[in-house]
């Protein structure tokens, strides 16, 4: 056996699909399913309570900003209090807050509970991604994160469509109780994971404002400009298609998620073998094209085409950026690296929802997706700048 063959044998020996990896995927699936069911129905709920597009943007946006603020605290707690404590606490807060929507009768109360849900979401998703990186062998991290991401993508495949379907036949009270029950199922799976023990932090100079991991900044900023697009889709696409009389919004989310799953099966492996240079530009270009199609949107077929392109693009880029964020961080900074990554994810969605709410108020829904296309173009430009900077540094 030559050296290359022995290395290949060693890699295949490192298993990804262990008991703990299956449990973290199941926990991630159920909490994401509960969350995704609320994604297209919260705007409808705000309308039901008497709100307009601007209030929809605020209600959606405040959730992501609340999660954003919590992520640095979650990152520190993961390295001091442990993975189990942070994950279970976040899931419990998520269950209680989503369940409370069943009894809310005013936008002010909904606004307050969205803040609390954001706290639970910030803790649980930061912990979940960190736990997954603990479990996955380092040599197969890109591939493993792709499979882990599939659990969220499966939830995305069914969650929005299921939420819209139930909203059509049930009142909002049982709908949100079902979402809370799915979060409870996630909590039960999470309780059975064997968690990594907290390691003593390295002795180093303490930063007064330790709220991010520097090594994760570049991929996280790239992610921010891409997830701005998601704020426009999650908050306003159901309303946009209804205004244009285009049917099939449920199929949009299903096709998007299926395309995500297809790319997850190979994009992570491409990243492990070739690096982010191979996956970022093609993936971002597909997202850009999808935004332009949504701005045009003449019929249902174009809606479905945009869904597939967006899913292929985001499914290619997101796991690569997450693996890039974590791999360069020190062992005792993996939690903070994940916190930084998801903080920029939240910031993009929140900024997108709030800014696009105002844009739609001034210029109409189609202008949202032109602005989103511009954001993707900025991300591509920044990526080319990063490549040039690294090339000069290496030279």
C-alpha positions as CSV (number, residue, x, y, z in Angstrom):
1,X,0.0,0.0,0.0
2,X,1.5,3.3,-1.0
3,X,1.3,6.6,1.0
4,X,-1.6,8.0,-0.9
5,X,-3.6,4.8,-0.5
6,X,-2.9,4.6,3.2
7,X,-4.1,8.2,3.6
8,X,-7.3,7.4,1.7
9,X,-7.8,4.3,3.9
10,X,-7.3,6.4,7.0
11,X,-9.9,9.0,5.9
12,X,-12.5,6.3,5.1
13,X,-11.9,4.8,8.5
14,X,-13.1,8.0,10.2
15,X,-16.8,7.6,10.3
16,X,-19.3,10.4,9.9
17,X,-22.5,8.6,10.6
18,X,-22.1,7.8,14.3
19,X,-25.0,7.7,16.9
20,X,-24.3,11.2,18.1
21,X,-24.2,12.6,14.5
22,X,-27.6,11.0,13.8
23,X,-29.0,12.5,17.0
24,X,-27.7,16.0,16.2
25,X,-29.1,15.8,12.7
26,X,-32.5,14.7,14.1
27,X,-32.5,17.5,16.7
28,X,-31.6,20.0,14.0
29,X,-34.3,18.7,11.7
30,X,-37.1,19.0,14.2
31,X,-36.2,22.5,15.5
32,X,-35.8,23.7,11.9
33,X,-39.1,22.1,10.9
34,X,-40.9,24.0,13.7
35,X,-39.0,27.2,12.7
36,X,-39.6,26.9,9.0
37,X,-43.3,26.4,9.5
38,X,-43.5,29.8,11.2
39,X,-41.4,31.5,8.5
40,X,-44.1,32.1,5.8
41,X,-47.0,32.1,8.4
42,X,-45.6,34.9,10.7
43,X,-46.2,37.5,8.0
44,X,-49.8,36.2,7.5
45,X,-50.2,36.3,11.3
46,X,-49.0,40.0,11.4
47,X,-51.6,40.8,8.7
48,X,-54.2,38.9,10.7
49,X,-53.4,41.2,13.7
50,X,-53.8,44.3,11.5
51,X,-50.1,45.0,10.5
52,X,-48.7,46.3,7.2
53,X,-45.5,45.5,5.2
54,X,-43.3,47.7,7.4
55,X,-44.5,45.9,10.6
56,X,-43.9,42.6,8.9
57,X,-40.4,43.6,8.2
58,X,-39.9,44.7,11.8
59,X,-41.4,41.6,13.3
60,X,-39.3,39.3,11.1
61,X,-36.2,41.5,11.6
62,X,-36.3,41.8,15.3
63,X,-36.1,38.1,15.7
64,X,-32.9,37.8,13.7
65,X,-31.3,40.8,15.5
66,X,-32.2,39.2,18.9
67,X,-30.5,36.0,17.8
68,X,-27.6,38.0,16.5
69,X,-27.0,39.8,19.9
70,X,-27.1,36.4,21.7
71,X,-24.6,34.6,19.5
72,X,-21.4,36.0,21.1
73,X,-22.8,35.0,24.6
74,X,-23.7,31.6,23.2
75,X,-20.1,31.2,21.8
76,X,-18.5,32.0,25.2
77,X,-21.0,29.8,27.0
78,X,-20.2,26.8,24.7
79,X,-16.5,27.0,25.8
80,X,-17.2,27.6,29.5
81,X,-20.6,26.1,30.4
82,X,-20.5,23.3,27.9
83,X,-22.4,22.3,24.7
84,X,-25.2,20.5,26.5
85,X,-26.2,23.4,28.7
86,X,-26.3,25.9,25.9
87,X,-28.1,23.6,23.4
88,X,-30.9,22.4,25.8
89,X,-31.4,26.0,27.2
90,X,-31.8,27.4,23.7
91,X,-34.3,24.7,22.6
92,X,-36.4,25.1,25.8
93,X,-36.7,28.9,25.2
94,X,-37.6,28.2,21.6
95,X,-40.4,25.8,22.6
96,X,-41.9,28.2,25.2
97,X,-41.7,31.3,22.9
98,X,-43.2,29.6,19.8
99,X,-45.9,28.0,21.9
100,X,-46.9,31.4,23.3
101,X,-47.8,32.7,19.8
102,X,-51.0,30.6,20.1
103,X,-52.3,33.0,22.8
104,X,-51.0,36.3,21.4
105,X,-53.6,38.9,20.3
106,X,-51.5,42.0,19.7
107,X,-48.5,42.9,17.5
108,X,-46.8,44.4,20.5
109,X,-46.9,41.1,22.4
110,X,-45.8,39.2,19.2
111,X,-42.9,41.6,18.9
112,X,-41.8,40.9,22.5
113,X,-42.0,37.2,22.1
114,X,-40.1,37.3,18.8
115,X,-37.3,38.8,20.8
116,X,-37.4,35.9,23.2
117,X,-37.6,33.4,20.4
118,X,-34.5,35.0,18.9
119,X,-32.6,34.4,22.1
120,X,-33.5,30.7,22.1
121,X,-32.7,30.4,18.3
122,X,-29.3,32.1,18.8
123,X,-28.3,29.8,21.6
124,X,-29.7,26.6,20.0
125,X,-28.4,27.0,16.4
126,X,-24.9,28.2,17.5
127,X,-24.7,25.2,19.8
128,X,-26.0,22.8,17.2
129,X,-23.4,23.8,14.5
130,X,-20.6,23.6,17.1
131,X,-21.7,20.2,18.3
132,X,-21.8,19.0,14.7
133,X,-18.2,20.2,14.1
134,X,-17.1,18.4,17.3
135,X,-18.6,15.1,16.1
136,X,-17.4,15.2,12.5
137,X,-13.8,14.1,11.7
138,X,-11.7,17.1,10.8
139,X,-10.5,15.4,7.6
140,X,-14.2,15.2,6.4
141,X,-15.5,18.4,7.8
142,X,-16.8,19.9,4.6
143,X,-18.5,16.6,3.6
144,X,-19.9,16.2,7.2
145,X,-21.2,19.7,7.4
146,X,-22.9,19.2,4.0
147,X,-24.8,16.1,5.4
148,X,-25.6,18.0,8.7
149,X,-27.0,20.8,6.6
150,X,-29.3,18.3,4.9
151,X,-31.2,17.9,8.1
152,X,-32.1,21.6,8.0
153,X,-32.8,21.4,4.2
154,X,-35.2,18.5,4.7
155,X,-37.1,20.7,7.2
156,X,-37.0,23.5,4.7
157,X,-38.4,21.1,2.0
158,X,-41.5,20.5,4.1
159,X,-41.8,23.2,6.7
160,X,-42.9,26.3,4.8
161,X,-45.3,24.3,2.6
162,X,-46.7,22.5,5.7
163,X,-47.0,25.7,7.6
164,X,-49.0,27.4,4.7
165,X,-51.1,24.2,4.3
166,X,-52.0,24.1,8.0
167,X,-52.6,27.9,8.0
168,X,-55.3,27.3,5.3
169,X,-57.2,24.7,7.3
170,X,-56.4,25.5,11.0
171,X,-56.4,28.6,13.1
172,X,-53.1,30.1,14.2
173,X,-53.5,28.7,17.7
174,X,-53.1,25.0,16.9
175,X,-50.5,25.8,14.2
176,X,-48.1,27.4,16.6
177,X,-48.7,24.6,19.2
178,X,-47.6,22.1,16.5
179,X,-44.5,24.1,15.9
180,X,-43.7,24.2,19.6
181,X,-44.2,20.4,19.8
182,X,-41.7,19.9,17.0
183,X,-39.2,21.9,19.1
184,X,-39.9,19.7,22.1
185,X,-39.1,16.6,19.9
186,X,-35.7,18.3,19.1
187,X,-35.1,18.8,22.8
188,X,-35.7,15.1,23.5
189,X,-33.2,14.0,20.8
190,X,-30.6,16.6,22.1
191,X,-30.8,15.3,25.6
192,X,-29.4,11.9,24.4
193,X,-26.3,13.2,22.7
194,X,-22.9,12.5,24.3
195,X,-21.3,16.0,24.4
196,X,-17.7,17.0,24.2
197,X,-16.2,18.1,27.5
198,X,-15.3,21.7,27.9
199,X,-11.5,22.2,27.6
200,X,-9.7,24.8,29.7
201,X,-9.2,27.9,27.6
202,X,-5.7,28.8,26.4
203,X,-3.9,31.5,28.4
204,X,-4.0,34.6,26.3
205,X,-4.7,38.3,26.6
206,X,-8.3,38.9,27.2
207,X,-10.0,41.2,24.8
208,X,-12.5,43.6,26.5
209,X,-15.1,43.1,23.7
210,X,-14.7,39.5,22.7
211,X,-17.8,39.3,20.6
212,X,-16.5,37.6,17.4
213,X,-13.8,35.3,16.1
214,X,-11.4,37.1,13.8
215,X,-10.5,34.1,11.7
216,X,-14.2,33.6,10.7
217,X,-14.8,37.2,9.6
218,X,-14.1,37.0,5.9
219,X,-16.5,34.0,5.1
220,X,-19.0,35.5,7.5
221,X,-19.1,38.8,5.7
222,X,-19.5,37.0,2.4
223,X,-22.4,35.1,3.9
224,X,-24.1,38.3,5.2
225,X,-24.5,39.8,1.7
226,X,-25.9,36.5,0.5
227,X,-28.4,36.0,3.3
228,X,-29.8,39.5,2.8
229,X,-31.6,37.8,-0.1
230,X,-33.3,35.3,2.2
231,X,-34.8,38.2,4.2
232,X,-36.6,39.3,1.0
233,X,-37.8,35.8,0.2
234,X,-39.0,34.6,3.6
235,X,-40.8,37.8,4.4
236,X,-42.3,39.0,1.2
237,X,-42.4,36.3,-1.5
238,X,-45.8,34.8,-0.5
239,X,-47.2,38.4,-0.5
240,X,-45.5,39.2,-3.8
241,X,-46.8,36.1,-5.6
242,X,-50.3,36.7,-4.2
243,X,-50.2,40.3,-5.5
244,X,-49.2,39.1,-9.0
245,X,-51.8,36.3,-9.0
246,X,-49.1,33.6,-9.4
247,X,-49.8,30.3,-7.8
248,X,-47.4,27.7,-6.4
249,X,-45.6,29.4,-3.6
250,X,-45.7,26.1,-1.6
251,X,-43.8,24.5,-4.6
252,X,-41.2,27.2,-4.5
253,X,-40.1,26.2,-1.0
254,X,-40.2,22.5,-1.8
255,X,-38.1,22.9,-5.1
256,X,-35.7,25.2,-3.3
257,X,-35.1,22.7,-0.6
258,X,-34.7,19.7,-3.0
259,X,-32.1,21.7,-5.0
260,X,-30.3,22.4,-1.7
261,X,-30.3,18.7,-0.9
262,X,-28.8,17.8,-4.2
263,X,-25.9,20.2,-3.9
264,X,-25.3,19.2,-0.2
265,X,-24.3,15.7,-1.4
266,X,-21.3,16.9,-3.3
267,X,-20.5,20.5,-2.5
268,X,-18.9,19.7,0.8
269,X,-16.7,17.1,-0.8
270,X,-15.6,19.6,-3.4
271,X,-14.7,22.0,-0.7
272,X,-12.6,19.4,1.1
273,X,-10.7,18.5,-2.0
274,X,-10.4,21.8,-3.9
275,X,-11.2,24.6,-1.5
276,X,-13.7,27.5,-1.6
277,X,-12.3,28.7,-4.9
278,X,-14.2,26.0,-6.8
279,X,-17.6,26.5,-5.2
280,X,-18.1,30.1,-4.2
281,X,-18.3,32.0,-7.5
282,X,-20.5,29.4,-9.3
283,X,-22.9,29.2,-6.3
284,X,-23.1,33.0,-5.8
285,X,-23.7,33.5,-9.6
286,X,-26.7,31.1,-9.4
287,X,-28.2,33.1,-6.5
288,X,-27.7,36.3,-8.4
289,X,-29.6,34.9,-11.4
290,X,-32.4,33.7,-9.1
291,X,-32.9,37.2,-7.7
292,X,-33.1,38.7,-11.2
293,X,-35.7,36.1,-12.2
294,X,-37.8,36.9,-9.1
295,X,-37.6,40.6,-9.9
296,X,-39.1,39.8,-13.4
297,X,-41.4,36.9,-12.3
298,X,-43.9,36.7,-15.3
299,X,-45.4,33.3,-14.3
300,X,-45.2,30.2,-12.1
301,X,-42.6,28.5,-14.2
302,X,-40.2,31.3,-13.7
303,X,-40.9,31.2,-9.9
304,X,-40.0,27.5,-9.9
305,X,-36.9,28.1,-12.0
306,X,-35.7,30.7,-9.5
307,X,-36.4,28.3,-6.6
308,X,-34.1,25.7,-8.2
309,X,-31.3,28.1,-9.0
310,X,-31.5,29.7,-5.5
311,X,-31.3,26.2,-3.9
312,X,-28.4,25.1,-6.0
313,X,-26.5,28.3,-5.3
314,X,-27.1,28.5,-1.6
315,X,-26.6,24.8,-1.1
316,X,-23.2,25.1,-2.8
317,X,-22.0,28.2,-0.9
318,X,-23.3,27.9,2.7
319,X,-21.6,24.6,3.9
320,X,-18.3,25.8,2.3
321,X,-18.4,29.1,4.1
322,X,-19.3,27.4,7.4
323,X,-16.4,25.0,7.1
324,X,-14.1,27.8,6.1
325,X,-15.2,29.8,9.2
326,X,-14.5,27.0,11.6
327,X,-11.4,25.4,10.2
328,X,-9.0,28.3,10.8
329,X,-10.2,28.9,14.4
330,X,-8.2,27.5,17.4
331,X,-9.6,24.5,19.2
332,X,-11.0,26.6,22.1
333,X,-12.5,29.2,19.6
334,X,-14.6,26.8,17.5
335,X,-17.8,27.9,19.4
336,X,-17.0,31.6,18.8
337,X,-16.3,30.9,15.1
338,X,-19.7,29.3,14.7
339,X,-21.3,32.2,16.7
340,X,-19.6,34.7,14.3
341,X,-20.8,32.8,11.3
342,X,-24.4,32.5,12.4
343,X,-24.4,36.1,13.7
344,X,-23.7,37.3,10.2
345,X,-26.3,34.9,8.8
346,X,-28.9,36.5,11.2
347,X,-27.7,40.0,10.5
348,X,-28.2,39.4,6.7
349,X,-31.7,38.1,7.1
350,X,-32.7,40.8,9.6
351,X,-31.2,43.7,7.5
352,X,-32.9,42.2,4.4
353,X,-36.3,41.9,6.1
354,X,-36.3,45.4,7.5
355,X,-34.7,47.2,4.5
356,X,-36.8,45.3,2.0
357,X,-40.0,46.1,4.0
358,X,-39.3,49.8,3.5
359,X,-38.3,49.3,-0.2
360,X,-41.5,47.4,-0.9
361,X,-43.5,50.2,0.8
362,X,-41.8,52.8,-1.5
363,X,-41.2,51.0,-4.8
364,X,-43.2,47.7,-4.7
365,X,-42.2,44.1,-4.2
366,X,-40.3,43.5,-7.4
367,X,-37.7,46.2,-6.4
368,X,-36.8,44.0,-3.4
369,X,-35.2,41.4,-5.6
370,X,-33.3,43.9,-7.7
371,X,-31.8,45.2,-4.4
372,X,-31.1,41.6,-3.4
373,X,-29.3,41.0,-6.7
374,X,-27.1,44.0,-5.9
375,X,-26.2,42.5,-2.5
376,X,-25.1,39.3,-4.1
377,X,-22.9,41.2,-6.6
378,X,-21.3,43.0,-3.6
379,X,-20.5,39.5,-2.1
380,X,-18.9,38.3,-5.3
381,X,-16.8,41.5,-5.5
382,X,-15.7,41.2,-1.9
383,X,-14.7,37.5,-2.5
384,X,-12.5,38.5,-5.5
385,X,-10.9,41.2,-3.3
386,X,-10.2,38.5,-0.6
387,X,-8.6,36.2,-3.2
388,X,-6.4,39.0,-4.4
389,X,-5.4,40.0,-0.9
390,X,-4.4,36.4,0.0
391,X,-2.5,36.1,-3.2
392,X,-0.4,39.1,-2.4
393,X,0.1,38.0,1.2
394,X,1.3,34.5,0.0
395,X,3.6,36.1,-2.6
